[in-house]
């Protein structure tokens, strides 16, 4: 067959190039979709085609309807939504301008919703722009053959653009299309002129952009009255009759979070004017403020303002963000949104706040609106410290530190404690509150015994209570009371007890507040040290980027299931700062997702993890300065607590027998001195380390190596907030010290003389120390 036809958006189109004025090409209002529609007949007089519901009739009926359209004062419609004869419209007159006829059409008010477009629901699979044109858009080819208004069309120009009749100098704009839609069956109760003008603007801009990007294929064929009308019908059918909403309308209604991943198009850049389609640098010095850091984004149906962060504003100034560019936005938030708002009202008050870490360029053929699939994670090395929230990234976990607790003090400062120290602080806090409460309760009881019932003399219950208190035999008196009197007495007694409890509780709260023992503000948090993943396909010479993630209020699942050595896809991170090549990020446990990667996927990345191991005292010299290490050692001596500034400090001396053959008074490489410290808070003088661990084998994790004490020849380490010590090795993250601990214990049981010699040497160092440590 010579005239092969291909289904496209539910209709068919000839593969042969269409002849001029024989076809009217139509573009689907969904982004990047295209549809061709064949005109029933050529119109030599230049009049518009019929705009009633006969637009979608079959070709087999074209002759019949052509004849009917030539009859004056009559129109025959074969629409399934046939209207009564009284609603028929005067037909188009080929001797008069059809614009004049349309301008006289009055909007109708149908009593119920009617179908105005046969294009939706779609009967066949939709063909999208990428599938139809098979090539990216071109902005430099054959533009000289396009009209000036097509070459420079933008949303501002599209809003005021009108079609000119070929017969007279009349114009067809949004007002005329409003009447056309009404005559097609659209209800004026659901369709406002503002609605028509809004969609008219986006439709005209889209059709003109297609002609400009693909001039060889679409020049002069898309931006037509019939196409714009059919687009408006389609949008009315979807939005009004089927209740569909675009992404921007949905988030403005509050039915979808603005942080959802969506593709939007830049429809406005700068202030007061639109640059031509393409890259146009914009100055950031406008009015001395950041107005130029605002753009307008559209999903093809509605628009919303967007505020850019500093990094995106720089991209805008360099022309890397430009009119017509599509962006994939993820993790945005609203500014000025207080509740559901119309898209037409939101332009004055509501704006999306965009940040660099959640804004990406996307493919030219991406469909506008919500993304149906999850986007690719942002490479960890590409995260900007000031670029806002990170929707998703890939990291490898190298260290998981113990859960810590941060308390906000009454002065506004903060103090961080380990789990062990927090338990002590909580116990001390409860003891102090109990002492205050006991004093208030004792005073309240003495006061009640003296003034009991003085506020209820007028009540029957109060009278009976006073009688019972003064009676010699209250049991006999109660036995003679009536049931009504007993009820009154019991009711009064219950009221009095409730009043006592209320007054006592208030007194306790006031006393506790005065003593500085109000409710504690304690927040648990978990620190995780991570590293960016390096693909095997694209190895990098530099070391992978490192980071430290702080999870506030971690969930039980996070504290139990996060595992060192695994890779995760992490979402909900917010960079806080970057220091010495380490990126610091924060997250909330409830909104922070850790999705482990499968072993198969991890094979695509270079190894990143070195398992924990026990470091012997004899090997501490190989540990880089300021690096962390773990050790299982015998505690030789626990020093006394001393104060230095606002810190309480304590030294612990340990050994593991790994250098026992070199132990002598001249060589003390067998000793490691660990410095523990705690912040001083009020009267709290608890020791950082329990002195009872002396003489035991203890496991230490996450110690930080410090410079060696050259005077005394002792290795030095510091116990930071992330450090921990323990006697049991059953919990996760401690198993690597279990076997070493058993070996050290076995050595200690047979080396009492060496241990005693080391202890004497430590005591000598302490006595000779000027600082008393």
C-alpha positions in Angstrom: 0.0 0.0 0.0 1.3 3.4 -0.9 -0.5 5.3 1.8 0.9 3.6 4.9 -0.5 5.0 8.1 0.9 4.9 11.6 -1.2 5.2 14.7 -0.2 8.3 16.7 -2.0 9.3 19.8 -5.1 7.4 18.9 -5.4 8.8 15.4 -3.5 8.1 12.1 -1.2 10.1 10.1 0.2 9.7 6.6 3.8 8.8 6.3 3.9 11.0 3.1 4.7 14.7 3.6 1.4 16.5 4.1 0.4 19.1 1.5 -0.1 22.7 2.4 -3.6 23.5 3.8 -4.6 19.8 3.4 -3.7 18.7 6.9 -3.8 20.3 10.3 -1.1 18.9 12.6 -2.1 18.7 16.2 0.1 18.4 19.3 -1.0 16.6 22.4 -1.1 18.7 25.5 0.8 16.2 27.5 4.5 17.2 27.2 6.3 15.9 24.1 3.3 14.2 22.5 2.2 14.8 19.0 -0.9 14.0 17.0 -1.8 14.6 13.3 -5.4 15.4 12.3 -6.7 15.4 8.7 -9.0 18.3 7.7 -12.2 17.2 6.1 -11.8 19.5 3.1 -9.8 22.4 1.7 -11.2 25.8 2.2 -10.4 28.1 -0.7 -11.9 31.2 0.9 -9.7 31.0 4.0 -12.6 30.5 6.4 -12.0 28.5 9.6 -12.9 24.8 9.7 -16.0 23.8 11.7 -15.3 24.1 15.4 -18.3 22.2 16.7 -18.2 18.6 17.9 -17.9 17.4 14.3 -14.1 17.9 14.5 -13.5 14.2 15.3 -15.8 12.6 12.7 -14.6 9.8 10.5 -13.4 10.4 6.9 -16.2 8.3 5.4 -18.7 11.0 6.6 -16.7 14.0 5.4 -18.7 14.6 2.2 -22.0 14.5 4.0 -20.9 17.1 6.6 -19.2 19.3 4.0 -22.6 19.6 2.3 -24.3 20.3 5.6 -21.9 23.0 6.4 -22.7 24.8 3.2 -26.4 25.2 4.3 -27.1 28.5 5.9 -28.3 28.7 9.5 -28.0 25.0 10.1 -25.3 22.7 11.6 -25.5 19.0 11.9 -23.4 17.3 14.6 -22.7 13.7 14.9 -21.1 14.0 18.3 -22.2 11.4 20.8 -23.1 14.3 23.0 -25.8 15.7 20.7 -27.3 18.9 21.7 -31.0 20.0 21.4 -31.9 21.9 18.3 -32.4 25.1 20.3 -28.7 25.1 21.1 -27.5 24.8 17.4 -25.2 27.6 16.3 -25.3 29.6 13.1 -22.9 27.9 10.6 -19.7 29.6 9.4 -20.3 31.8 6.4 -17.7 31.5 3.7 -18.4 35.0 2.5 -17.9 36.5 6.0 -15.0 36.2 8.4 -15.4 33.3 10.8 -13.9 35.4 13.5 -16.9 37.7 13.4 -19.2 34.7 13.8 -17.1 33.3 16.7 -17.0 36.6 18.4 -20.8 36.7 18.5 -21.2 33.2 20.1 -22.4 33.5 23.6 -21.1 31.0 26.2 -23.5 28.2 27.0 -24.2 26.8 30.4 -24.9 23.1 30.1 -26.6 21.5 33.1 -24.0 18.7 33.4 -20.5 17.9 32.4 -20.2 16.9 28.7 -17.5 15.3 26.8 -15.8 17.9 24.7 -12.8 15.9 23.3 -12.6 12.5 21.8 -8.8 12.3 22.3 -9.2 11.3 25.9 -9.3 8.6 27.2 -6.8 7.4 24.6 -7.8 4.3 22.6 -4.3 3.4 21.4 -0.8 3.8 23.0 0.5 7.3 22.8 3.6 8.1 20.7 5.8 10.7 22.3 8.0 13.3 20.7 11.2 11.4 21.0 9.7 8.3 19.3 8.2 10.5 16.5 11.1 12.9 15.6 14.0 10.5 16.5 16.4 13.4 17.0 17.1 16.2 19.4 15.8 19.7 18.7 17.8 22.0 16.5 17.8 25.8 17.1 20.1 26.8 14.2 18.7 25.1 11.1 16.3 26.8 8.7 15.2 29.3 11.3 15.3 32.0 8.6 12.3 30.5 7.0 10.2 30.8 10.1 8.1 33.8 10.9 9.5 36.3 13.3 6.8 35.6 15.9 7.6 31.9 15.9 11.4 32.5 16.2 10.8 34.8 19.3 7.8 33.1 20.8 8.0 32.8 24.6 5.4 32.6 27.4 5.0 36.4 27.6 4.5 36.7 23.8 2.2 33.6 23.8 0.0 35.2 26.4 -0.8 38.1 24.1 -0.5 36.2 20.8 -3.6 36.2 18.5 -4.5 34.5 15.3 -5.4 36.7 12.3 -8.2 35.8 10.0 -7.3 35.5 6.3 -10.6 37.3 5.3 -10.6 40.3 7.6 -8.2 41.9 10.1 -10.0 40.4 13.0 -8.0 38.5 15.7 -8.7 35.3 17.5 -7.4 35.2 21.1 -8.3 33.7 24.5 -11.7 35.4 24.5 -12.7 33.7 21.2 -11.4 30.4 22.4 -13.4 30.7 25.6 -16.6 31.0 23.4 -15.5 28.1 21.2 -15.0 25.8 24.2 -18.3 26.8 25.6 -20.0 26.0 22.3 -18.1 22.6 22.3 -19.9 21.6 25.5 -17.6 23.0 28.2 -19.4 24.3 31.3 -18.7 27.9 32.2 -19.2 26.9 35.8 -15.9 24.9 35.6 -14.1 26.9 33.0 -13.1 30.5 33.7 -11.6 33.0 31.3 -8.5 32.9 33.5 -8.3 29.2 33.0 -8.5 29.5 29.2 -5.9 32.3 29.1 -3.5 30.2 31.2 -3.7 27.1 29.1 -3.8 29.1 25.8 -0.4 30.6 26.8 1.3 27.3 27.4 -0.3 25.7 24.3 0.8 28.5 22.0 4.3 28.5 23.4 4.6 24.7 23.0 3.4 24.6 19.5 5.6 27.4 18.4 8.6 25.8 20.1 8.0 22.6 18.2 7.9 24.5 14.9 11.1 26.3 15.9 12.9 23.2 17.0 11.9 21.0 14.0 11.3 23.5 11.2 11.7 20.9 8.4 8.9 18.8 9.8 6.5 21.2 11.5 7.0 24.7 10.1 3.7 26.3 9.6 1.7 23.2 10.5 1.2 23.2 14.3 0.4 26.7 15.5 -3.2 26.8 14.1 -6.6 27.7 15.5 -7.8 24.1 15.2 -4.8 22.7 17.0 -5.1 25.2 19.9 -8.8 24.5 20.2 -8.3 20.8 20.2 -5.6 21.2 22.9 -7.9 23.2 25.0 -10.6 20.6 24.6 -8.2 17.9 25.6 -7.1 19.8 28.7 -10.7 20.5 29.7 -11.6 16.8 29.3 -8.7 15.7 31.5 -8.9 18.3 34.2 -12.6 19.0 34.5 -14.3 15.9 33.4 -11.8 13.4 34.7 -10.4 15.3 37.6 -6.7 14.9 36.6 -4.3 17.4 38.1 -0.8 18.4 36.9 2.2 18.2 39.3 2.2 21.9 40.2 -1.5 22.0 40.8 -1.3 18.9 43.0 1.5 20.3 45.2 -0.3 23.7 45.5 -3.4 21.8 46.6 -1.3 20.1 49.3 -2.0 16.6 48.0 1.6 16.0 47.1 4.8 17.1 48.8 6.9 19.7 47.0 9.9 17.5 47.7 8.6 15.0 45.2 10.9 14.4 42.2 9.5 16.1 39.1 10.6 17.5 35.8 9.7 21.2 35.2 10.6 23.7 32.5 12.1 27.2 33.0 9.4 29.6 31.6 10.7 32.9 32.9 14.3 34.2 33.6 15.2 37.6 35.0 13.0 40.5 35.6 10.4 42.1 33.4 11.4 40.5 30.1 12.1 37.2 28.5 15.3 36.5 26.6 15.1 34.7 23.4 14.9 30.9 23.4 18.3 29.6 24.4 21.2 30.4 26.7 21.1 34.0 27.9 23.3 35.3 30.7 21.5 37.2 33.4 23.0 39.8 35.8 22.7 39.2 39.5 23.2 42.9 40.4 19.7 43.8 39.5 18.3 46.4 42.0 21.1 45.3 44.4 19.1 42.3 45.6 18.5 38.7 44.6 15.5 39.2 42.3 17.4 37.8 39.4 17.8 34.6 41.5 14.1 33.9 40.8 12.8 32.0 37.9 9.4 30.7 36.8 8.9 26.9 36.3 6.0 25.2 34.5 4.8 21.7 34.1 3.1 22.6 30.8 -0.2 23.3 32.5 0.5 25.7 35.3 3.5 27.7 36.6 5.0 28.5 40.0 7.8 30.9 41.0 11.1 29.4 42.2 13.9 30.8 44.3 17.4 29.7 43.6 20.2 29.2 46.1 23.5 30.9 45.7 25.1 28.2 43.6 22.1 28.0 41.2 22.1 31.8 41.0 25.7 31.7 39.8 24.7 29.1 37.2 21.9 31.4 36.1 24.2 34.4 35.7 26.6 32.3 33.6 23.8 31.3 31.2 23.8 27.6 32.3 20.1 28.0 33.3 18.0 29.4 30.5 14.5 29.7 29.2 13.1 26.5 27.9 15.5 24.2 29.8 14.1 21.2 31.6 15.2 20.5 35.2 14.7 17.5 37.4 13.9 18.8 40.8 14.1 16.7 43.9 13.7 17.7 47.6 12.4 21.2 47.0 10.3 23.0 49.6 7.7 25.7 49.7 8.1 29.3 50.9 4.9 31.3 51.7 2.6 28.3 51.4 0.0 28.2 54.2 -2.6 25.8 52.7 -4.3 24.8 49.4 -4.1 27.7 46.9 -5.1 28.2 43.3 -2.2 28.3 40.8 -3.5 31.7 39.7 -3.2 33.1 43.3 0.0 31.3 44.2 2.1 33.4 41.8 1.9 36.3 44.2 2.7 34.5 47.5 4.1 31.0 47.0 7.4 30.0 45.6 9.5 26.8 45.4 12.9 26.9 47.0 15.5 25.1 44.9 18.9 24.0 45.9 21.9 22.8 44.0 22.1 19.3 45.4 18.5 18.6 44.4 18.4 20.3 40.9 19.8 18.5 37.8 19.7 19.0 34.1 17.7 16.3 32.3 17.2 14.9 28.8 15.5 17.1 26.2 12.7 14.5 25.8 11.9 14.0 29.5 8.2 14.3 30.1 7.1 17.2 32.4 5.4 16.4 35.7 6.1 13.8 38.4 8.7 11.2 37.7 7.4 7.7 37.8 10.8 6.1 38.4 13.4 6.9 41.1 16.2 9.1 39.8 19.9 8.3 39.9 21.6 9.1 43.2 23.9 12.1 43.3 27.6 11.1 43.4 29.0 11.7 46.8 31.9 13.7 45.4 29.4 16.1 43.7 27.6 17.1 46.9 28.1 20.8 47.6 28.5 21.8 51.3 26.2 24.8 50.8 23.9 23.1 48.2 21.0 22.1 50.4 19.5 18.7 51.1 20.7 15.6 49.2 17.7 13.5 48.0 19.8 10.4 47.4 23.5 9.4 47.3 25.6 6.2 47.5 28.0 5.8 50.4 30.1 3.0 51.9 30.0 2.7 55.7 33.5 2.5 57.2 32.7 3.2 60.9 29.6 3.3 63.1 30.1 5.0 66.4 28.2 4.4 69.7 25.0 6.3 70.3 25.6 9.6 72.1 23.2 12.0 73.9 23.2 15.7 73.7 21.6 17.7 76.5 20.6 21.4 76.1 21.4 23.2 79.4 19.4 26.1 80.9 22.2 28.4 79.8 21.6 27.5 76.2 24.9 25.5 75.9 25.1 21.8 75.1 26.9 18.9 76.6 27.4 15.5 75.0 27.5 12.3 76.9 28.1 8.6 76.2 25.4 6.0 76.9 27.1 5.2 80.2 27.5 8.8 81.2 23.9 9.6 80.3 22.6 6.8 82.5 24.6 8.3 85.4 23.3 11.8 84.7 19.7 10.5 84.5 20.1 8.7 87.8 21.5 11.7 89.5 18.7 13.9 88.0 16.0 11.6 89.3 17.6 11.4 92.8 17.6 15.2 93.1 14.0 15.5 91.9 12.9 12.8 94.4 14.6 14.7 97.3 12.8 17.9 96.3 9.4 16.1 95.9 9.7 14.4 99.3 10.2 17.7 101.0 7.1 19.2 99.3 5.0 16.1 100.2 6.0 16.3 103.9 5.2 20.0 104.0 1.9 19.4 102.3 0.9 16.7 104.6 1.5 18.9 107.7 -0.4 21.7 106.1 -3.4 19.4 105.3 -3.6 18.1 108.8 -3.8 21.6 110.2 -6.2 23.2 107.6 -8.2 20.3 106.4 -11.5 21.2 104.7 -11.5 24.9 105.5 -12.8 25.8 102.0 -15.9 23.6 102.2 -17.7 24.6 105.4 -21.0 25.2 103.5 -21.1 21.7 102.0 -22.7 18.8 103.7 -19.6 16.7 103.3 -17.4 19.2 105.0 -19.9 19.3 108.0 -19.9 15.6 108.3 -16.1 15.4 108.1 -15.8 17.9 110.9 -18.2 15.9 113.0 -16.3 12.7 112.4 -13.0 14.4 113.3 -14.3 15.7 116.6 -16.4 12.6 117.5 -15.1 10.2 120.2 -16.4 7.2 118.3 -16.5 8.1 114.6 -17.4 4.5 113.6 -20.6 4.6 115.6 -21.5 8.0 114.1 -20.9 6.7 110.5 -23.0 3.6 111.2 -26.0 5.9 112.0 -25.6 7.9 108.8 -28.1 7.7 106.0 -27.0 6.5 102.5 -27.4 10.1 101.3 -25.1 11.4 104.0 -22.5 8.7 103.3 -22.6 9.6 99.6 -22.1 13.3 100.4 -19.2 12.4 102.7 -17.5 10.1 100.2 -17.9 12.7 97.4 -16.4 15.5 99.5 -13.5 13.3 100.5 -12.7 12.4 96.9 -12.9 16.1 95.9 -10.6 17.0 98.7 -8.1 14.3 97.8 -8.1 15.4 94.2 -7.5 19.0 95.3 -4.6 17.9 97.5 -3.0 16.0 94.7 -3.3 18.9 92.3 -1.9 21.4 94.7 0.9 19.0 95.6 1.8 18.4 92.0 1.9 22.1 91.3 4.0 22.7 94.3 6.4 20.0 93.3 6.7 21.4 89.8 7.4 24.9 91.1 10.0 23.6 93.6 11.7 21.5 90.9 11.8 24.5 88.6 13.3 26.7 91.3 15.9 24.1 92.0 16.9 24.0 88.3 15.6 20.5 87.8 13.0 21.1 85.1 12.5 18.6 82.2 15.7 17.7 80.5 16.1 18.3 76.8 18.1 15.3 75.7 18.5 14.2 72.0 20.2 10.9 71.1 22.3 10.9 67.9 24.4 8.4 65.9 27.5 9.2 64.0 28.4 7.2 60.9 31.7 7.6 59.0 31.2 7.1 55.3 33.1 7.2 52.0 32.0 7.9 48.4 31.9 4.9 46.1 34.2 4.7 43.1 32.9 2.9 40.0 35.1 0.1 38.5 34.3 1.5 35.1 35.5 5.0 35.8 38.4 4.7 38.3 39.6 8.0 39.7 43.2 8.8 40.7 42.3 10.8 43.8 41.1 9.2 47.0 37.3 8.9 47.4 35.7 11.7 49.3 35.1 11.0 53.0 32.1 12.1 55.1 30.7 12.0 58.6 26.9 11.6 58.9 25.1 12.6 62.2 21.6 11.0 62.6 19.5 12.8 65.1 16.9 10.6 67.0 18.0 7.4 65.1 15.4 4.7 64.8 15.9 1.3 66.4 16.2 -0.2 63.0 19.1 2.2 62.2 21.0 1.5 65.4 20.6 -2.3 65.0 20.8 -2.9 61.3 23.4 -0.5 60.0 26.6 -2.5 59.4 30.2 -1.5 58.7 31.5 -2.5 55.3 28.2 -2.3 53.5 27.2 0.2 50.8 23.9 2.1 51.1 21.7 4.4 49.0 21.0 7.1 51.5 18.3 9.8 51.3 17.4 12.8 53.5 20.9 14.2 54.1 21.7 17.8 54.7 25.3 19.1 54.4 26.4 21.2 57.3 30.0 22.0 56.6 33.2 20.7 54.9 36.5 20.6 56.7 39.9 19.1 55.7 38.3 17.1 52.9 35.6 15.6 55.2 32.0 16.4 54.4 29.8 16.7 57.4 26.1 15.9 56.9 23.1 15.6 59.2 19.8 13.7 59.0 16.7 13.0 61.0 16.1 9.3 61.9 12.5 9.3 60.9 13.2 10.8 57.4 16.6 9.3 56.8 16.4 6.2 54.6 19.3 3.7 54.4 18.7 1.1 51.6 21.5 -1.5 51.5 23.0 -2.4 48.2 23.0 -6.0 47.1 26.4 -7.8 46.9 25.9 -8.1 43.1 25.7 -4.3 42.7 28.6 -3.7 45.1 30.8 -5.6 42.7 30.5 -2.6 40.3 32.4 -0.5 42.8 36.0 -0.5 44.1 36.6 -1.9 47.6 36.4 0.8 50.2 36.4 -1.0 53.6 39.2 -2.2 55.9 37.7 -4.4 58.6 38.4 -3.5 62.2 41.3 -5.2 63.9 43.0 -5.1 67.3 46.2 -3.0 67.4 48.9 -4.2 69.6 50.9 -1.8 71.8 54.0 -2.8 69.9 52.3 -1.7 66.6 51.0 1.7 67.7 54.0 3.3 66.0 52.6 2.2 62.7 49.3 4.0 63.3 49.2 7.4 61.6 48.9 10.4 64.0 45.3 11.4 64.7 44.0 8.2 63.3 41.6 5.9 65.2 42.4 2.4 66.4 41.0 -0.4 68.6 42.9 -2.3 71.3 42.3 -5.0 74.0 44.7 -4.5 76.9 45.3 -5.1 80.5 44.6 -2.0 82.7 47.8 -1.4 84.8 46.6 1.7 86.6 43.7 4.1 86.7 44.7 7.6 87.8 42.8 10.1 89.9 40.3 12.6 88.5 41.7 16.1 88.1 40.2 19.3 86.7 41.7 21.3 83.8 39.6 24.2 82.7 36.0 23.1 82.2 37.1 19.5 81.8 37.5 16.6 84.3 40.4 14.4 83.1 41.7 11.0 84.1 44.6 8.9 82.8 44.4 5.1 82.3 47.6 3.1 81.7 47.4 -0.2 79.8 49.6 -2.9 78.3 49.1 -6.1 76.4 52.3 -8.1 76.7 53.2 -7.7 73.1 56.6 -6.1 74.0 57.1 -7.8 77.3 60.6 -9.0 76.4 61.7 -5.4 76.1 60.2 -4.2 79.4 62.7 -2.5 81.6 63.2 0.7 83.4 64.9 2.3 80.4 62.3 1.2 77.8 58.5 1.7 78.4 57.2 1.1 74.9 55.0 -1.6 76.4 52.8 1.1 78.0 49.9 3.1 76.5 48.5 6.1 78.3 44.9 6.9 77.5 43.4 10.3 78.4 39.7 10.4 79.2 37.8 13.6 79.9 34.3 14.8 80.7 32.8 18.3 80.8 32.3 19.8 84.3 28.6 20.6 84.9 27.5 22.1 88.2 28.1 19.8 91.1 28.5 16.7 89.0 31.9 15.3 89.8 31.6 11.8 88.4 34.8 10.2 87.1 35.2 9.6 83.3 36.4 6.0 84.0 35.5 3.6 86.8 38.6 2.8 88.8 37.3 -0.7 89.4 38.5 -1.7 85.9 42.2 -1.7 87.1 43.5 -5.2 86.9 41.1 -6.3 84.2 41.4 -6.8 80.5 39.3 -4.1 78.8 38.4 -3.4 75.2 38.8 0.1 73.8 37.3 1.3 70.5 37.8 4.4 68.5 40.8 5.7 70.4 42.7 8.6 68.6 46.5 8.4 68.5 48.4 11.4 69.9 52.0 12.4 69.9 54.3 10.1 71.9 55.5 11.3 75.3 59.2 11.4 74.5 60.2 12.4 78.1 58.7 9.3 79.6 58.8 7.1 76.5 55.0 6.3 76.6 52.6 6.0 73.7 49.6 8.4 74.2 46.0 8.1 72.9 42.9 10.1 73.5 39.4 8.9 74.2 37.0 11.2 72.3 33.2 11.4 72.4 33.2 8.5 69.9 35.4 6.3 72.0 34.1 3.5 74.2 35.4 0.9 76.6 33.8 -2.4 77.7 34.4 -5.7 79.4 32.0 -7.7 77.3 32.5 -8.5 73.6 29.1 -9.9 72.6 27.7 -6.8 71.0 28.2 -5.9 67.3 31.4 -4.1 66.6 33.3 -5.8 69.4 33.9 -9.3 68.2 37.3 -8.5 66.6 38.7 -7.9 70.1 37.3 -11.1 71.7 40.2 -13.5 70.8 42.8 -10.9 71.5 41.3 -10.2 74.9 41.6 -13.9 75.8 45.2 -13.9 74.8 46.0 -10.8 76.9 44.2 -12.3 79.9 46.3 -15.5 79.6 49.5 -13.4 79.4 48.5 -11.3 82.5 47.9 -14.4 84.6 51.5 -15.5 84.1 53.2 -12.1 84.1 52.4 -10.6 87.4 56.0 -9.5 88.0 56.2 -7.5 84.7 52.8 -5.9 85.4 54.0 -4.9 88.9 57.2 -3.4 87.5 55.2 -1.4 85.0 52.8 -0.2 87.7 55.7 1.1 89.8 57.1 2.9 86.8 53.7 4.6 86.2 53.5 5.7 89.9 57.0 7.2 89.6 55.9 9.2 86.5 52.8 10.5 88.3 54.8 11.6 91.3 57.3 13.4 89.1 54.7 15.1 87.0 54.4 18.8 87.6 50.7 18.7 86.6 49.9 15.9 89.0 49.0 13.5 86.2 
